[in-house]
Amino acid sequence: MEKAEMEIMTVQEVAQYLRLAEATIYKLAQSGELPAVKVGRTWRFKKELIDEWFRKQASLPQQSAVS
């Protein structure tokens, strides 16, 4: 995929990228923990914000960063 196509990601793409269940991505997006935008009935994610979120989570103490 071209870079422009990867800029905006779907729930499925984010789940694959982070190696998490889609249900976890929905939960994190709905709670506002994961940066996301709801467009109609679907969630969309900006890759650079997901990367930034992950870096912040990785720097947290070993408590469960993703519940």
C-alpha angles and dihedrals in degrees: 000000000000120000092250090056092051094049093084116042136193126226090261093051093048091048091052092044094051094034092235133129116269088237089060091051091051091049093049093046094048092049091049093241093116116052107248144142124220111222108189104310096337134081123230128192132199108227095219090054091049089052091049091047090050093050090052092048091049091054094054119102114271093274112120103286092184112042 
